[in-house]
């Protein structure tokens, strides 16, 4: 079994400030890790993914995330946010190296960027 | 462009009525999923299917039914047994081809269901 915990349900931040959205996971097997973004009344879009290799992964819209195996974390960061980054963000894990394709999602973090 | 189409975008259900949400994909994906999204609760898996004519219950299947008669289509019926159906419903799909198991799920734009 696997689980995902997003440590902050809401993160308010001012425009052009840095932001970190925290995600911890638990799994007894290797996993792939994903961050998705959801704008109001829309589906989820992939921001970035960690599969293997380099622990720092870069995604769209200037976001990046760092995989930390010892701390079982996959925190999402952006050095300078824009108003348009206001959205809900989901961390997800999928069991690696298998076609059993179910994903487990965190409860989401609402990022609000203020002018 | 390939993608997932959910319809309708908004749906209203009367007491005792069954309603069906449509999900169609042209990505040639093997697996399809239905999620329910409530505020502050993330995504909860209702049903999923990895092959035509086969599907499995997710975490909250009670009050819902699905079918998978074609690879492209995975409709969800919200039955009258689902006493609290008001939510945002998301359909997703994913390839299960060997060598592509690390690919993410693709999502539709959702259907918002409300009670009249």
Interface residues (C-beta under 8 A of the other chain):
Chain A: X9 X32 X34 X36 X41 X42 X43 X44 X45 X46 X49 X51 X90 X92 X94 X96 X97 X98 X99 X101 X102 X103 X105 X106 X107 X108
Chain B: X4 X6 X9 X31 X33 X40 X41 X42 X43 X45 X48 X50 X88 X90 X92 X94 X96 X98 X101 X102 X104 X105 X107 X108 X109 X110 X112
